[in-house]
Amino acid sequence: LLGQFRKRKSFSAQDKLYALDQLKKGKQQTQLARDLGINESTLRGWKKDEEKLRSLPRILENETGLQRKKVKFANDERLDSALYQWFVQARSEGVPISGPILKAQAEKFDCLINGNDSKFKASNGWLDRFKKRHTISQVLVSGEIHSADKEAANSYPIELKKLLEEGCYTADQVYNCDETGLCFTMLPNRTLTTKTDSHKREGFKQRKDRVTLLFCVNKSGSHKLRPLMIGKARSPRCFHHVNMKALPFEYTNSRNAWMNRSIFEDWFHKTFVPQEGKALLLLDNCPAHPPAENLFSHDGKIKVCYLPKNTTSAIQPLDQGIISVFKQNYRREMIKRMVADNNSSVDTSLASLNLKEVCHLGGKAWDAISARCIERCWIKGLGPAFLSSTHDDGNDDEPEFTRLIEVDVRLAEEALREYEHSHHDILNWFSADDICPIYEHMSDDEIVANVSGKNEAAPSEPETSGANDDDDDDGTSTPPPKVSEAVKHLEASLRWLETQDVDSIKILQLRSILDFARSQQSAANNHCTF
């Protein structure tokens, strides 16, 4: 790379950052300038602008921007950052944006940031510079919300294939993660009202039975990470006295049960990185996902790559059927739970469905997704990026996608017959919460506070749901039974199970649990004797 510098008459931002990194590694300035074939004064100029150069990945938010030879920074970086955050959020929600709208919003932000000192007027020249700085090729956007960019979706798998070959990544080392909303007690009779509500975002926000889930899988389907659940309460009563590490899902919280950058970074560094030796993680451009420069392992073996904007529905593997199968499986488990609880009405059964139960139902739903299903979804979205596979047809006619859902619909119709739902209503029910928001929608004032540094003093921990950290739908916390009580009931359960026509493995599993409880009881008794 050093040899390539000598052939260049001008240097990109990426070149300059490379040179600055060499200085940080201890290389002498004189020697580096000689190696690069540039004057020391040029290198000193780059060093003087280092802070601005380091901020480019955050400002430009794509690698091609770093290839530019010249990058002009905004006169008011707070205004520039606020407007770009607003633009990204608006586009992620499918809001059409025109040049006049951008200019008007810029002037509004300037008034909020500079108050009475505001003298800014958004000219056409300013708008052109803003668009060029952020590689916005076309401001006027039309079309349906979240309609996919077909050209980018078709070309990206070829780009990904080159990236995988250069990095020597195997199918086990390529991952995708994505969030989805889950209204875990929603019934079909609430589905149509929610989906046709003109204020559906606010409606979902107010639901007490809504959580955000984060899933992550690799291409081969051999590794499904433990999902992350985001609720509103910091310490739900149903989790009191529970070993959280033993739950099928991880749990954290935010003010509105939405994903934010703080939670995602925490998950990435504490959950994803420790489990992987070498990996490439593919992400969509959700505003709650931090810039790529914040997501890496210290040894450089874990890297993040963002999918092209507006292609999620077409190529992201988790959106090609994996999340849909999870929701189908979850609602099947939910119906089975209601059917088993035949002494209670449907409403009573759902009222007892707390977050701990949702974790266990969701755990069954997640475990039931096969490696074959996962790999086929990867091939459906990003097939050309990978070598030929035995599951490369990408069709949706496998049991995971078709046959099981019909069985589930019939089961739901039987369990919910008192509600007289139509077949169509129940089909809609399986995907009703797909439109559930998963990230924080920032107001103009919140964006301004963010770029003005007024949130710097805020704690880095996820926000709690208020003064009361407990869920209010779960009653009082029940203390765990004593070990002697557990042994007594397990012995009775084993005697009952041995009379049933069940697989011998289930009996062995229960015997193993009973042996564990007895060992704990023995240890407690020995401790008391001392």
Secondary structure as GFF3:
##gff-version 3
##sequence-region A 1 530
A	DSSP	alpha_helix	2	5	.	.	.	ID=ss1
A	DSSP	alpha_helix	13	24	.	.	.	ID=ss2
A	DSSP	alpha_helix	29	36	.	.	.	ID=ss3
A	DSSP	alpha_helix	40	48	.	.	.	ID=ss4
A	DSSP	alpha_helix	50	54	.	.	.	ID=ss5
A	DSSP	alpha_helix	56	60	.	.	.	ID=ss6
A	DSSP	three_ten_helix	63	67	.	.	.	ID=ss7
A	DSSP	alpha_helix	77	92	.	.	.	ID=ss8
A	DSSP	alpha_helix	99	114	.	.	.	ID=ss9
A	DSSP	three_ten_helix	115	117	.	.	.	ID=ss10
A	DSSP	alpha_helix	124	133	.	.	.	ID=ss11
A	DSSP	alpha_helix	150	167	.	.	.	ID=ss12
A	DSSP	three_ten_helix	171	173	.	.	.	ID=ss13
A	DSSP	beta_strand	174	183	.	.	.	ID=ss14
A	DSSP	alpha_helix	188	196	.	.	.	ID=ss15
A	DSSP	alpha_helix	200	206	.	.	.	ID=ss16
A	DSSP	beta_strand	210	218	.	.	.	ID=ss17
A	DSSP	beta_strand	228	231	.	.	.	ID=ss18
A	DSSP	three_ten_helix	237	239	.	.	.	ID=ss19
A	DSSP	three_ten_helix	244	246	.	.	.	ID=ss20
A	DSSP	beta_strand	250	253	.	.	.	ID=ss21
A	DSSP	alpha_helix	261	267	.	.	.	ID=ss22
A	DSSP	pi_helix	268	272	.	.	.	ID=ss23
A	DSSP	alpha_helix	273	275	.	.	.	ID=ss24
A	DSSP	beta_strand	279	283	.	.	.	ID=ss25
A	DSSP	three_ten_helix	292	294	.	.	.	ID=ss26
A	DSSP	beta_strand	302	306	.	.	.	ID=ss27
A	DSSP	alpha_helix	312	315	.	.	.	ID=ss28
A	DSSP	three_ten_helix	317	320	.	.	.	ID=ss29
A	DSSP	alpha_helix	322	340	.	.	.	ID=ss30
A	DSSP	alpha_helix	346	351	.	.	.	ID=ss31
A	DSSP	alpha_helix	355	367	.	.	.	ID=ss32
A	DSSP	alpha_helix	371	382	.	.	.	ID=ss33
A	DSSP	three_ten_helix	383	385	.	.	.	ID=ss34
A	DSSP	alpha_helix	403	415	.	.	.	ID=ss35
A	DSSP	three_ten_helix	417	419	.	.	.	ID=ss36
A	DSSP	alpha_helix	423	429	.	.	.	ID=ss37
A	DSSP	three_ten_helix	432	435	.	.	.	ID=ss38
A	DSSP	alpha_helix	444	451	.	.	.	ID=ss39
A	DSSP	alpha_helix	483	497	.	.	.	ID=ss40
A	DSSP	alpha_helix	504	529	.	.	.	ID=ss41
###
